Amino acid sequence: MTVATKRLRACLALAAVVAATLTGCSTTESGSTTTADGLTKVRLQLQWFKQGQFAGYLAAVEKGFYKEQGLSVEILDGGTDIVPQTVLAQGQADYAVAWVPKALASREAGAGITDVAQIFQRSGTKQVSFKGESITGPAALRGKTVGNWGYGNEFELFAGMTKAGLDPAKDVKLVQQQFDMNAFLSKDIAAAQAMSYNEYAQVLETKNPATGNLYSPSDFNLIDWNDQGVAMLQDAIWANTAKLGDSKYQDQTVKFIAASLKGWAYCRDHVDECRDITVKAGSTLGASHQQWQINEVNKLIWPSPNGIGMVDKAAWDRTVKIAKETKNQDGATVLRKDPDTGAYTNEYVTKALDLLKNSGIEVTGTGYQPIQVTLTEGGK
């Protein structure tokens, strides 16, 4: 290390101390900061803007679950230009929410991240079509105009078509789909990609010009990739791999997971309150849309027979297999090789679940039943 480098690092360290002093925080030995009342400051990076998809974390803040664990959590909005796992790997956040295949691609490229809690146990990705298209399964996509977002969101679709005997490069007309349903509703796309908790709701919040009433589920066919055996794991909590070597970060991780899971259990049992918490947190989408979204996300989480957040090895292996073997229209795969054994661990979520069970929190969702949600025009 050169003298100049040493001086630069010393200056940066001094600046960090000065900044911490000015903001009323102190720097802990593990590099995190504490508030004036002794709570450890933690930053969680989302993969999209605040919405019902992240209601459990928002509830954990609002209901004081993080505070119970000695944490003060700041939730950072995501967006089209934010890659949460990169933010985490670069030290700009302490934890991140990201889809497993995308995060594994970043890990293969050198990002030091580890899946420490698998929140979504099922995939929320669908392919939606009007009933008149008669698309009841992947094989019926042959000759159709098929939309997908790309950016790593397309691999369940391509795996499903391949499994059904279609060549995605020849047997369908692929269309780059925007992150909305406008092209689908105008029938420029026959089968569009949609998340069960978001874009599909947007369709159902739209008036059918033929009737003047909102569209209903009976107007559409859905391809569910869970039913087709090509579902990939999605939202998970990722931690910094290198920092997991620090006992204080390990302890913090257990506490963070425990409070987050408690938030999700709360939203399982209090959908309407979590709807209001989400809207209050600054979501740009309306109350009925958020209620729908939380209800649909709950279906992806519950039941969790092994406990919410546990990584199911069979689902993990299926995700990796699809990520390695399925090619998109450019001939690219998500992964080139198997991730190493440090890519996920159930160590911390197991400890977190023990904390919750010892405090009487039901963590499997046995007997869970979704509620009925009535959508309004525009999701208001």
C-alpha positions as CSV (number, residue, x, y, z in Angstrom):
1,M,0.0,0.0,0.0
2,T,1.4,3.4,-1.0
3,V,1.7,6.3,1.4
4,A,-0.9,8.2,-0.6
5,T,-3.3,5.3,-0.3
6,K,-2.8,5.2,3.4
7,R,-3.4,8.9,3.7
8,L,-6.6,8.6,1.6
9,R,-7.9,5.8,3.7
10,A,-7.1,7.7,6.9
11,C,-8.9,10.7,5.6
12,L,-12.0,8.6,4.6
13,A,-12.0,7.0,8.0
14,L,-11.8,10.4,9.7
15,A,-14.6,11.7,7.5
16,A,-16.8,8.8,8.5
17,V,-16.2,9.5,12.2
18,V,-17.0,13.2,11.7
19,A,-20.1,12.4,9.8
20,A,-21.3,10.0,12.4
21,T,-20.7,12.6,15.1
22,L,-22.6,15.2,13.2
23,T,-25.6,12.9,12.7
24,G,-25.8,11.9,16.3
25,C,-24.6,8.4,15.6
26,S,-21.6,6.5,16.8
27,T,-19.7,3.9,14.9
28,T,-19.6,0.4,16.3
29,E,-16.7,-2.1,16.0
30,S,-18.4,-4.0,13.2
31,G,-18.7,-0.8,11.1
32,S,-22.4,-0.2,11.6
33,T,-23.8,2.8,13.4
34,T,-26.1,3.2,16.4
35,T,-28.8,5.8,17.1
36,A,-28.8,8.1,20.1
37,D,-31.1,5.6,21.9
38,G,-28.7,2.7,21.2
39,L,-30.4,1.0,18.2
40,T,-28.2,-0.4,15.5
41,K,-28.8,1.3,12.2
42,V,-29.6,-1.0,9.3
43,R,-30.3,-0.3,5.7
44,L,-32.5,-2.7,3.6
45,Q,-32.4,-2.2,-0.2
46,L,-35.6,-3.2,-2.0
47,Q,-35.7,-4.3,-5.6
48,W,-38.6,-2.0,-6.5
49,F,-40.5,0.9,-5.0
50,K,-42.4,0.5,-1.7
51,Q,-45.5,-1.6,-2.4
52,G,-47.4,-4.6,-1.0
53,Q,-44.6,-6.9,-2.3
54,F,-42.6,-5.6,0.7
55,A,-45.3,-5.2,3.2
56,G,-43.7,-7.4,5.8
57,Y,-40.7,-5.2,6.1
58,L,-42.8,-2.0,6.2
59,A,-44.9,-3.6,8.9
60,A,-41.8,-4.6,10.9
61,V,-40.8,-0.9,10.9
62,E,-44.3,0.5,11.7
63,K,-45.1,-2.1,14.4
64,G,-41.7,-1.8,16.1
65,F,-40.6,-5.4,15.4
66,Y,-37.1,-4.2,14.4
67,K,-36.9,-2.0,17.4
68,E,-37.7,-5.0,19.6
69,Q,-34.6,-6.6,18.2
70,G,-32.5,-3.5,18.9
71,L,-32.5,-2.3,15.2
72,S,-33.4,0.9,13.5
73,V,-34.1,-0.1,9.9
74,E,-34.2,2.3,6.9
75,I,-35.9,0.9,3.9
76,L,-34.4,2.0,0.6
77,D,-36.6,2.2,-2.5
78,G,-35.5,0.3,-5.6
79,G,-36.2,1.2,-9.2
80,T,-35.3,0.4,-12.8
81,D,-31.8,1.6,-12.4
82,I,-31.0,0.0,-9.0
83,V,-29.6,-3.6,-8.7
84,P,-30.2,-4.4,-5.0
85,Q,-27.6,-7.2,-4.8
86,T,-25.0,-4.8,-6.2
87,V,-25.9,-2.1,-3.7
88,L,-25.5,-4.8,-1.0
89,A,-22.2,-6.1,-2.4
90,Q,-20.8,-2.6,-2.6
91,G,-21.5,-1.9,1.1
92,Q,-24.3,0.7,0.5
93,A,-26.8,-1.5,2.2
94,D,-26.7,-4.1,5.0
95,Y,-29.3,-6.4,3.4
96,A,-31.2,-6.6,0.1
97,V,-34.3,-8.2,-1.3
98,A,-33.7,-9.8,-4.7
99,W,-34.8,-12.7,-6.9
100,V,-32.6,-15.7,-6.6
101,P,-31.6,-16.2,-10.3
102,K,-30.6,-12.6,-10.7
103,A,-28.7,-12.5,-7.5
104,L,-26.9,-15.7,-8.3
105,A,-25.8,-14.2,-11.7
106,S,-24.4,-11.2,-9.7
107,R,-22.7,-13.7,-7.3
108,E,-21.2,-15.6,-10.2
109,A,-19.8,-12.3,-11.5
110,G,-18.1,-11.6,-8.2
111,A,-20.7,-10.1,-5.8
112,G,-20.2,-11.3,-2.3
113,I,-23.8,-12.1,-1.3
114,T,-25.6,-14.9,0.4
115,D,-29.3,-15.9,0.6
116,V,-30.1,-16.0,4.3
117,A,-33.9,-16.2,4.1
118,Q,-36.1,-17.3,1.3
119,I,-39.3,-15.3,1.7
120,F,-41.2,-16.3,-1.4
121,Q,-41.7,-20.1,-1.5
122,R,-43.5,-20.0,-4.9
123,S,-43.2,-18.0,-8.1
124,G,-45.6,-15.1,-8.8
125,T,-44.9,-14.9,-12.5
126,K,-47.8,-15.7,-14.9
127,Q,-48.4,-15.5,-18.6
128,V,-51.9,-13.9,-19.1
129,S,-54.0,-14.1,-22.3
130,F,-57.6,-13.3,-23.3
131,K,-59.9,-16.3,-23.3
132,G,-60.4,-15.9,-27.0
133,E,-56.7,-16.8,-27.6
134,S,-57.3,-20.3,-26.2
135,I,-53.8,-20.3,-24.6
136,T,-54.3,-22.8,-21.7
137,G,-50.7,-24.0,-21.6
138,P,-47.2,-23.3,-22.9
139,A,-47.7,-25.5,-26.0
140,A,-50.6,-23.2,-27.1
141,L,-48.1,-20.3,-27.4
142,R,-47.0,-21.6,-30.8
143,G,-47.5,-18.9,-33.4
144,K,-48.6,-16.3,-30.9
145,T,-47.2,-12.9,-30.0
146,V,-45.6,-13.4,-26.6
147,G,-44.4,-10.6,-24.4
148,N,-41.7,-10.7,-21.7
149,W,-39.8,-8.0,-19.8
150,G,-36.3,-9.4,-20.3
151,Y,-33.7,-8.3,-17.7
152,G,-33.6,-11.9,-16.4
153,N,-37.3,-12.1,-15.9
154,E,-37.8,-14.3,-19.0
155,F,-36.3,-17.7,-18.0
156,E,-39.4,-19.3,-16.6
157,L,-41.2,-18.5,-19.8
158,F,-38.4,-19.9,-21.9
159,A,-38.1,-23.0,-19.7
160,G,-41.8,-23.6,-20.0
161,M,-41.9,-23.2,-23.8
162,T,-38.8,-25.5,-24.2
163,K,-40.4,-28.1,-21.9
164,A,-43.5,-28.0,-24.0
165,G,-41.5,-28.7,-27.2
166,L,-41.4,-25.2,-28.6
167,D,-38.3,-23.5,-29.9
168,P,-38.6,-20.0,-28.4
169,A,-36.5,-18.5,-31.2
170,K,-38.7,-19.9,-34.0
171,D,-42.1,-21.0,-32.8
172,V,-43.4,-17.8,-31.2
173,K,-43.1,-14.1,-32.0
174,L,-41.3,-12.5,-29.0
175,V,-42.0,-9.0,-28.0
176,Q,-40.1,-6.8,-25.6
177,Q,-42.8,-5.9,-23.1
178,Q,-42.8,-2.7,-21.1
179,F,-43.4,-2.8,-17.4
180,D,-47.2,-2.3,-17.9
181,M,-50.1,-4.1,-19.6
182,N,-50.9,-1.5,-22.2
183,A,-49.8,-3.5,-25.2
184,F,-51.6,-6.5,-23.9
185,L,-54.9,-4.6,-23.3
186,S,-54.7,-3.2,-26.8
187,K,-54.1,-6.8,-28.0
188,D,-50.7,-6.1,-29.6
189,I,-49.5,-9.0,-27.4
190,A,-51.4,-12.3,-27.2
191,A,-49.8,-13.6,-24.0
192,A,-48.2,-11.1,-21.6
193,Q,-45.9,-11.5,-18.6
194,A,-47.5,-10.5,-15.3
195,M,-46.8,-10.8,-11.7
196,S,-49.8,-12.2,-9.8
197,Y,-49.6,-9.4,-7.3
198,N,-49.1,-6.5,-9.6
199,E,-49.6,-6.5,-13.4
200,Y,-52.4,-9.0,-13.3
201,A,-54.2,-6.7,-10.9
202,Q,-53.7,-3.8,-13.3
203,V,-55.6,-5.7,-15.9
204,L,-58.5,-6.5,-13.5
205,E,-58.5,-2.8,-12.5
206,T,-59.3,-1.8,-16.1
207,K,-62.7,-1.4,-17.7
208,N,-63.7,-3.8,-20.5
209,P,-64.7,-1.4,-23.3
210,A,-67.3,-4.0,-24.5
211,T,-69.2,-4.0,-21.2
212,G,-68.2,-0.8,-19.4
213,N,-67.4,-3.0,-16.3
214,L,-64.1,-4.0,-14.9
215,Y,-62.5,-7.1,-16.5
216,S,-62.9,-10.2,-14.4
217,P,-60.7,-13.3,-14.0
218,S,-63.1,-15.2,-16.2
219,D,-62.1,-13.0,-19.2
220,F,-58.5,-14.5,-19.1
221,N,-56.4,-17.6,-19.1
222,L,-53.3,-17.8,-16.9
223,I,-50.2,-20.0,-17.3
224,D,-48.8,-20.6,-13.8
225,W,-45.2,-21.7,-14.0
226,N,-45.5,-23.4,-10.6
227,D,-48.0,-25.8,-12.3
228,Q,-45.7,-26.3,-15.2
229,G,-42.7,-27.4,-13.0
230,V,-40.4,-24.5,-14.1
231,A,-40.9,-22.0,-11.3
232,M,-37.8,-20.2,-10.0
233,L,-37.3,-18.8,-6.6
234,Q,-37.9,-15.1,-6.3
235,D,-37.8,-12.7,-3.3
236,A,-35.2,-13.5,-0.7
237,I,-33.2,-11.6,1.9
238,W,-29.5,-11.4,0.9
239,A,-26.7,-10.7,3.3
240,N,-23.1,-9.6,2.7
241,T,-21.0,-12.9,2.5
242,A,-17.8,-11.4,3.8
243,K,-19.5,-9.7,6.8
244,L,-21.1,-13.0,7.8
245,G,-17.6,-13.8,9.1
246,D,-18.2,-11.2,11.8
247,S,-20.0,-12.5,14.9
248,K,-21.7,-9.1,15.4
249,Y,-23.1,-9.1,11.9
250,Q,-24.2,-12.7,12.3
251,D,-26.1,-11.8,15.5
252,Q,-27.6,-8.7,13.7
253,T,-28.6,-10.9,10.8
254,V,-30.6,-13.3,13.0
255,K,-32.3,-10.3,14.6
256,F,-33.1,-8.7,11.3
257,I,-34.5,-11.9,9.8
258,A,-36.6,-12.6,13.0
259,A,-38.2,-9.1,12.9
260,S,-38.8,-9.3,9.1
261,L,-40.5,-12.7,9.4
262,K,-42.6,-11.4,12.3
263,G,-43.7,-8.6,9.9
264,W,-44.7,-11.1,7.3
265,A,-46.6,-13.2,9.8
266,Y,-48.4,-10.0,10.9
267,C,-49.4,-9.2,7.3
268,R,-50.6,-12.7,6.9
269,D,-53.1,-12.1,9.8
270,H,-53.7,-8.4,9.3
271,V,-54.0,-7.7,5.6
272,D,-56.1,-4.5,5.8
273,E,-53.8,-2.9,8.4
274,C,-50.7,-3.8,6.3
275,R,-52.5,-2.3,3.3
276,D,-52.8,1.0,5.2
277,I,-49.1,0.7,6.4
278,T,-48.0,0.3,2.8
279,V,-50.0,3.2,1.5
280,K,-48.7,5.4,4.4
281,A,-45.1,4.4,3.5
282,G,-45.5,6.3,0.3
283,S,-46.7,3.7,-2.3
284,T,-47.8,5.4,-5.5
285,L,-50.5,2.7,-6.0
286,G,-53.9,2.8,-4.4
287,A,-55.4,1.0,-1.4
288,S,-57.3,-1.7,-3.2
289,H,-54.3,-2.5,-5.4
290,Q,-52.1,-2.8,-2.2
291,Q,-54.7,-5.0,-0.5
292,W,-54.7,-7.3,-3.6
293,Q,-50.9,-7.3,-3.7
294,I,-50.5,-8.2,-0.1
295,N,-53.1,-11.0,-0.4
296,E,-51.4,-12.4,-3.5
297,V,-47.9,-12.2,-1.9
298,N,-49.2,-14.0,1.1
299,K,-50.1,-16.9,-1.3
300,L,-46.5,-17.1,-2.4
301,I,-45.3,-17.3,1.2
302,W,-47.9,-19.3,3.1
303,P,-48.0,-22.1,3.9
304,S,-44.3,-22.6,4.6
305,P,-44.3,-26.1,6.1
306,N,-40.6,-25.9,7.1
307,G,-41.0,-22.3,8.5
308,I,-41.1,-19.0,6.6
309,G,-37.7,-18.1,5.2
310,M,-36.2,-21.6,5.0
311,V,-34.6,-22.4,1.7
312,D,-36.1,-25.6,0.2
313,K,-33.3,-27.5,-1.5
314,A,-35.5,-29.0,-4.2
315,A,-36.7,-25.5,-5.2
316,W,-33.2,-24.2,-5.0
317,D,-31.8,-27.0,-7.2
318,R,-34.6,-26.5,-9.7
319,T,-33.9,-22.8,-9.9
320,V,-30.2,-23.4,-10.5
321,K,-30.9,-26.1,-13.1
322,I,-33.2,-23.7,-15.1
323,A,-30.7,-20.9,-14.7
324,K,-27.9,-23.1,-16.1
325,E,-29.7,-24.9,-18.9
326,T,-32.4,-22.6,-20.2
327,K,-31.4,-20.1,-23.0
328,N,-33.1,-16.9,-23.8
329,Q,-33.6,-15.6,-27.4
330,D,-30.0,-14.5,-27.5
331,G,-28.8,-17.9,-26.5
332,A,-27.7,-16.8,-23.1
333,T,-28.2,-18.5,-19.7
334,V,-28.4,-17.0,-16.3
335,L,-25.6,-19.1,-14.9
336,R,-22.6,-20.8,-16.4
337,K,-21.9,-23.1,-13.5
338,D,-23.3,-24.3,-10.2
339,P,-23.1,-21.7,-7.3
340,D,-20.8,-22.7,-4.5
341,T,-22.1,-23.9,-1.1
342,G,-21.9,-20.4,0.3
343,A,-24.6,-19.1,-2.0
344,Y,-27.3,-19.8,0.6
345,T,-27.6,-20.9,4.2
346,N,-30.4,-21.8,6.6
347,E,-28.2,-21.2,9.6
348,Y,-29.5,-17.7,10.5
349,V,-33.1,-18.2,9.5
350,T,-33.3,-21.3,11.7
351,K,-32.1,-19.3,14.7
352,A,-34.6,-16.5,13.8
353,L,-37.4,-19.0,13.6
354,D,-36.5,-20.4,17.0
355,L,-36.7,-16.8,18.5
356,L,-40.2,-16.4,17.0
357,K,-41.5,-19.8,18.0
358,N,-40.3,-19.1,21.6
359,S,-42.3,-15.9,21.6
360,G,-45.5,-17.6,20.3
361,I,-45.4,-16.6,16.7
362,E,-46.9,-19.1,14.2
363,V,-44.2,-19.5,11.5
364,T,-45.6,-22.1,9.1
365,G,-49.0,-20.7,8.1
366,T,-50.7,-24.0,8.6
367,G,-54.3,-23.6,7.6
368,Y,-53.7,-20.3,5.9
369,Q,-56.5,-19.0,3.8
370,P,-56.4,-15.9,1.6
371,I,-59.0,-13.3,1.8
372,Q,-61.3,-12.0,-1.0
373,V,-60.3,-8.7,-2.4
374,T,-62.5,-6.4,-4.5
375,L,-60.5,-4.3,-6.9
376,T,-61.6,-0.8,-8.0
377,E,-60.9,1.0,-11.2
378,G,-57.2,2.1,-11.3
379,G,-56.6,0.2,-8.0
380,K,-57.8,3.2,-5.8
